[in-house]
Structures are given as structure tokens and as C-alpha cells.
Amino acid sequence: MTELRQRLALSGVWEEAAGMKDQIIEWAKELQSLAQAGLFYGRDPFDQERYGRIREISAEMLADRTGIPVKTVQGLFCNDTGYQTPKVDTRAAVFQDGKILLVQERDGLWSMPGGWCEYNLSPAENTVKEAREEAGVHVAVKRLISVQDRDKHNQPPYAYGVVKIFYLCELLGGGFTPNLETTKSGYFSLEELPPLAEAKCNEEQVHMCFQSYQAENWSAQFD
């Protein structure tokens, strides 16, 4: 298994039964979070050793569940420090002539421009950056659409928490240019949506963005 496939398998483990979370994965995630906090705040050397072992157990549980080597899991799952908090993902809802801008990923699926929030950028600034990098367009953020807990809306579940922020953006100019992340871009109506990268944005979320775009007044949604 290549490192890329290992990363995908670790960051998104499919639910085993319809509508049911994999409880082993959920326990492993919680144990890792508790151990990480204990390693950061704990001062007693014996407690540090115990927290370290708990973290190892969480990695072993995840490795057993995914078939990924423990060392790989530890590198991807247990390499953070400090109190564990969710990652932030931003998405730009850009419209032209009543259609939404989507970009095609390297795997052929489509998503709204976006990605992980950089440490030195605000969520709105990150949204502008991602739209420029992935779609080649210059945009201005105009409205907060929604703040979501990713696991309540997207599949597959991730091995860490993610907060997704959707912004309505005004198109200022620019156009698609080749880049390392996306292969093309296009504008789509709700009736002609291409296959979506549902781990990043699904039809429900795209529909929500259309509703915000069409609304004269919009109250930001949140979980």
C-alpha cells in the first residue's frame, strides 16, 4: 500500500454498517485525544509513561482496524502536540450566471475550491487563497454561509475532528490555470452537478450554498 493510500485509509475509514459508526475507531480517536492532552499537561514522569502507552494503544487499535502498519499510524495519527483541537477546512461558494464554481480533483471528482486553513491566515483569507490556487480566480468573501462539524455531514468519517466553514464569495476575475491539485474547473447548476468528492463537499452542502446565494437575507447555519 502506497503512503498516499495509507493516508487516505487512515484519514477516512468507511462505516462498517449502514448508519452505524465504527465504535473501535471512535474509541481509538478518543483515547488518542486524552493521551495527547495528558502528555502535554502532565508533569509526573510515571503519568507521562502511562499516557504514552495509552497513545500507543490507540495507534495499535487503529492499525488493527485498518491494516496499516503501526509505525505509519503513529506518524499520521499521533504526531500532534498540545491540546487536541479540530482542524479547520474552508470552502468558497463562487457563482456566475446562477451556477456554482467547482474544481476537478486529481481523482476525477469535483469539489468547491477549498482546503485546510493555514496557521497564519484567517478563515476568510484562507478561502480567498484556496480559490486562487485551485481555480485561478480572484474572489472577495461576502457572507458566512455555514460552520459545520464535518462528521455530521460528510463521509467517510475522519480520524480527527474537522470544522468546515463555507463562505459566499464574489467573483472579481481570473480563470483556471494548471496546478498541482486540480485538473480543470467549471460552473454547474444544481441539475447538472458532476460526481462530487463527498469527503469535501456533498450535494446537500452545495444546495445550501445555492440557497444562500439566492437569499436576500441569510442567517449563517451552524452545528
N, C-alpha and C positions, 0 to 999 in steps of 0.2 A: 504494500500500500504506500503510495507516494505521500510526502509530507502534506501536500495540498489536500488530498483525500482524507488524511488523518485529521487535519484541521477542521474540515467540513463535518466529518463524522463526530468529532468531539464537540464542536460548537452547535450542532443541530442533530439531536438524537430523536428519531421519529417515535411517536407514541405507539405502544405495542397493541393497544386495543382501542377501538373507536371511542372517542370521547374520554379516554382514561389516560392520565399521566403515568409515566414510568416512575413508580414510587422510589425505586432504588436510585435513580438519577436525582430525584428531588432530595433524598436523604444525603447523597454524596455532596450535592451543592450546599446544603445547609451545614454539614459538617465542615466543609472547606471554609465557609464563611466564618463560622465560630472559631475554628483553629487559627485563621488568619488574624482575627481580632485579638485572640489570646496571645499570639506570638508578638503582636505589636504593643499591646498594653501590659502584658505580664512581665513581672520582674524576677520572680522566683525561678532559679535555674531548673528546678525539678518540674515546675509547671511548664516551663518552656519546652522541656523534653517531651512532656505529655502532649502538649499542643502540636508539637512537630509530628508525633506519632499519629495523632488524630488526622492531621493533614495527609500523611502518608496513606492512612486507611481510606480516606475519601478518594484519593487518586487510584488506589487499588480497586475500589468498588467501581469506579468509572471505567477503568481499564478492563475489568472483568465483563462489564456490561457492553462495551463497545468493541472489544477485541484489539484495542490499540495497546502497544507496549506501555508499561507503567512509566518508564522514563520519559516517553513522549507526552503522556498525560500530565506528568508533573511539570514539564516545561511549558505546556499550554494552559494548564488549569491551576497551577499552584505557584505562579511566578510573580504574583502581585504582592505588594506590601501595604501596610496601613489598614485602616478600617475599610472593609469591602463595601463599595457603593456601585450602583448601576452605571453602565456605560451610556453615553448619550449619542443617539443617531438622529440626524436631521434630514428632512425631505423637502424639496422645493416643488410647489404646485405652480407651474407656469402655463398660462393659457394664451392661445392665439386663435382668433375666429371661432371661439367656443369649443376648442379642442385642447386637450392636455398634452404637455410635452413628456415624452418617455424616451429613455435611452436603452439600447440593447446591450446586455452584458455579454461577456465572452462565451458564456454557455448557451447563448441564443435567447434567453429570457429577457423580459423588459421590466424596467422599474422607473420610478420617478428619480430624478437626479438627487443624490444624497450620499451620506456616509457618516463615519464616526466623527464626532466633534473633536477638533484639535484643542490641545490644552490651553493654547494662547489665543483662542478665538471665542467670541460669544456664540451661542447657538445661531443667531441671525447671521452673523458674519460667516460662520461655517457654511450656512445654506447658500450664501452668495458664492463662496469659494467652490463648493461642490458643483453648483450649476455651471460655473465657468469651466471647471476641469473636465466634467463628464459630458456636458452638452455643448460647450463652446459659447454659451450665451451669457450676456451680462444682465443681471436682474437686480431689482430692489425689493426688499421684503416689505410687504404692505399689511399683512394680517396674520395673527396666530390662529391657525385652524384647530389644532388639537395637540394635547400632550397625552401620550398613551403608554401603558405598561405593555411592552411588546408581547409577552407571553399570553396576554389576554386576547390578542388579535391575530398573531402570526404563527405559522407553523413552518418548520418544526421548532420545538422549544430549544432554547439555548442553555448552555451550562453556566451562564451568568446572567444577571439582570440587565435589561436594556430599557431605557426611556426613549421613546420615539416622539419627535417634535415635527409637526407638519406646518409649513408656512405658505400662505398665498403670496406669490411674487409677481411683480410687474416686469414684463419683458422690455428691456431697454435696447437690445441689439445683439449682434453676433450671430454665429452659426456654428454648426458642428465641425469639429476638426478631429482628425485621428488622434487617439491617445491610448494609453496602456490599459484602461479599464473598460471602455465601451467601444462598440464597433459601428454604431450608427444611432441616429435619433429620428424622431418623428412626432407628429401631433395626431392624436386619436380622439374620436368621440367615444362616449360610453358604449355605443352599439358596435364599435369596431376595435375593441381593445385586443391587443395581441396577447400571447401567453405571458403571464406575469411571473416575475421572480417573487413568489408569495412570501418568502422569508423576509423580504424587504418591504414590499407593499402589495396588498391584495385588492381584489375588486371592491370590497367594502370600503377600504381606505381611499381608493381612487374616487368612488362615488361620493364619499364625504367631502373630498376636495372640490368636486363639481358643485355640490350643494353650497359650499362656502363661496365659491366663485360667483354663483348665480344669486346669492342672497344680498339684499341691500344692507341688512344688518345681520351680523353673525356673532353669536356668543361662543367663545372657544370651548371645545369639549375637552373633558379630562377624565382620567380613571381615578 
